[in-house]
């Protein structure tokens, strides 16, 4: 699991309702979860802390059967800089046929890694089209196939367009139809991992 580092809109929510749910579901299904970040430093909220097991430069993808990229509510487009190690891990995982999941803000990582070309993906809104809620576009998505805001799998790539923070924020604005995809995304990953 590679959580994005950077300022989070709601780190405690993301650590409990995203990373916590993913970790719990994967462990309950019999999988070990190893967390890696670029810095190797803990991600600290006011009520939760996530201590990485290793730094990204210590990851040998041969030791793992899949990659999980939680959103962490650190930004969609353009978001914080993406670690080159994360890009390399994602590219290698896809080339090796290992499942790669990404939720909301981390779907951007897949686009920047070049692994979404001709692939279906989800996001809260089409990132190639400007709109009042999406004023910035990202040309890295141009060759990919926007498929709504739900959860979808295309080959080894599994994406969720709505994280816990987006669900919470849209509800507070009175906007319906944005449902956190964490459980469904993780179920799809578990199914993919069990067929490997």
C-alpha positions in Angstrom: 0.0 0.0 0.0 1.4 3.4 -1.0 -0.5 6.2 0.7 0.1 9.7 -0.8 2.0 12.0 1.5 1.1 15.7 1.7 -1.5 17.9 3.3 -4.8 16.0 3.6 -8.2 17.6 3.7 -9.2 15.2 6.5 -6.3 12.8 7.5 -8.1 11.1 10.4 -11.1 10.3 8.1 -8.8 8.9 5.4 -6.7 6.8 7.9 -9.8 5.3 9.5 -12.4 5.0 6.7 -10.0 4.4 3.7 -6.6 3.0 4.8 -8.2 1.3 7.9 -11.0 -0.3 5.9 -8.7 -1.5 3.1 -6.2 -2.9 5.6 -8.9 -4.7 7.6 -10.6 -6.2 4.6 -7.3 -7.4 3.1 -6.1 -8.9 6.4 -9.5 -10.6 6.9 -9.1 -12.1 3.5 -5.7 -13.5 4.5 -3.4 -11.0 2.9 -0.5 -9.1 4.6 -0.5 -5.4 4.1 2.9 -3.6 3.8 2.8 0.2 3.8 5.5 2.1 1.9 6.0 5.9 1.5 8.7 8.0 0.0 9.8 9.5 3.3 9.3 6.4 5.5 7.9 8.8 8.1 4.7 8.3 10.0 1.5 10.0 8.6 0.1 11.6 11.7 -3.5 12.8 12.3 -5.0 14.1 15.5 -6.5 10.7 16.4 -4.7 8.3 14.0 -1.2 7.5 13.0 0.0 5.3 10.1 3.6 4.1 10.4 5.0 2.9 7.1 6.8 -0.5 7.1 9.4 0.8 4.6 10.4 3.5 2.2 9.5 3.3 -1.5 13.1 2.9 -2.5 13.2 -0.3 -0.4 10.3 -2.0 -2.2 11.0 -5.0 -4.4 7.8 -5.6 -6.3 8.7 -9.3 -6.6 7.8 -9.6 -2.9 4.2 -8.4 -3.5 1.1 -9.6 -5.5 -0.6 -6.2 -5.9 -0.4 -2.5 -5.3 -2.9 -0.3 -3.4 -3.0 3.5 -3.9 -5.4 5.1 -1.4 -6.5 8.7 -2.1 -5.7 10.1 1.3 -7.6 13.4 0.3 -4.3 15.1 -0.6 -5.6 16.5 -3.9 -6.9 15.4 -7.2 -5.7 17.5 -10.1 -2.9 18.6 -10.0 -2.4 17.4 -6.5 1.0 17.2 -4.8 4.0 16.0 -6.8 4.0 12.3 -7.5 7.1 10.4 -6.2 9.0 8.9 -9.2 9.4 5.7 -7.2 5.6 5.4 -7.1 5.4 5.9 -10.9 8.0 3.2 -11.4 6.3 0.7 -9.1 2.9 1.2 -10.8 4.4 0.8 -14.3 6.3 -2.4 -13.2 3.2 -3.9 -11.5 1.0 -3.4 -14.5 3.8 -4.8 -16.8 4.0 -7.9 -14.5 0.2 -8.3 -14.6 -0.2 -7.5 -10.8 -3.5 -5.8 -9.7 -3.2 -2.1 -9.1 -6.0 -0.3 -7.3 -6.3 3.5 -7.1 -8.9 5.6 -5.4 -9.9 9.2 -6.4 -6.8 11.4 -6.0 -4.5 8.5 -6.7 -6.1 7.7 -10.0 -4.0 10.7 -11.1 -0.9 8.5 -10.4 -2.1 5.9 -12.9 -2.6 8.6 -15.6 0.9 10.1 -15.0 2.4 6.6 -15.0 0.9 6.1 -18.5 -1.0 2.9 -17.6 -4.5 4.2 -18.3 -4.1 4.5 -22.1 -7.2 2.9 -23.6 -8.3 1.8 -20.1 -11.6 2.5 -18.3 -11.2 4.5 -15.1 -13.4 6.3 -12.6 -13.1 9.8 -11.1 -15.6 12.2 -9.5 -15.9 14.0 -12.9 -14.1 13.7 -16.3 -10.7 15.2 -15.7 -10.3 16.2 -19.4 -13.3 18.5 -19.2 -13.4 21.8 -17.2 -16.6 22.4 -15.1 -17.5 24.5 -12.1 -16.5 21.6 -9.7 -13.5 20.6 -11.9 -11.9 23.9 -13.1 -8.5 22.2 -13.9 -8.0 19.6 -16.6 -5.3 17.0 -17.0 -4.1 16.0 -20.4 -2.6 12.8 -19.0 -6.1 11.3 -19.1 -6.8 12.1 -22.8 -6.1 8.6 -24.1 -8.0 6.9 -21.2 -11.8 6.1 -21.1 -13.7 8.0 -18.4 -16.3 5.7 -17.0 -18.2 7.7 -14.3 -17.6 8.0 -10.6 -18.2 4.5 -9.4 -15.8 1.5 -9.2 -14.5 -0.3 -12.3 -12.0 -2.8 -13.3 -10.2 -2.9 -16.6 -7.6 -5.7 -16.8 -5.3 -5.4 -13.7 -6.4 -1.8 -13.0 -9.2 -1.2 -10.5 -10.3 2.4 -9.8 -12.8 4.1 -7.5 -13.9 7.7 -8.3 -15.1 8.5 -4.8 -13.1 8.3 -1.6 -14.5 8.9 2.0 -13.6 12.6 1.9 -15.5 13.2 -1.4 -18.6 11.4 -0.1 -18.5 13.5 3.2 -17.8 16.8 1.4 -20.6 16.3 -1.2 -23.1 15.2 1.4 -22.3 18.4 3.4 -23.0 20.4 0.2 -26.3 18.6 -0.3 -25.1 16.7 -3.4 -26.3 13.1 -3.7 -24.8 10.2 -5.7 -21.2 10.3 -4.4 -20.7 7.0 -2.6 -17.4 6.0 -1.0 -16.0 3.2 -3.2 -13.5 1.9 -0.6 -15.3 -1.4 0.3 -16.2 -2.2 -3.3 -12.7 -1.3 -4.6 -11.1 -3.5 -1.9 -13.5 -6.4 -2.7 -12.6 -6.3 -6.4 -8.9 -6.3 -5.4 -9.3 -9.3 -3.1 -11.1 -11.2 -5.9 -8.3 -10.3 -8.3 -5.6 -11.4 -5.8 -7.3 -14.7 -5.1 -7.3 -15.6 -8.8 -3.6 -15.0 -9.1 
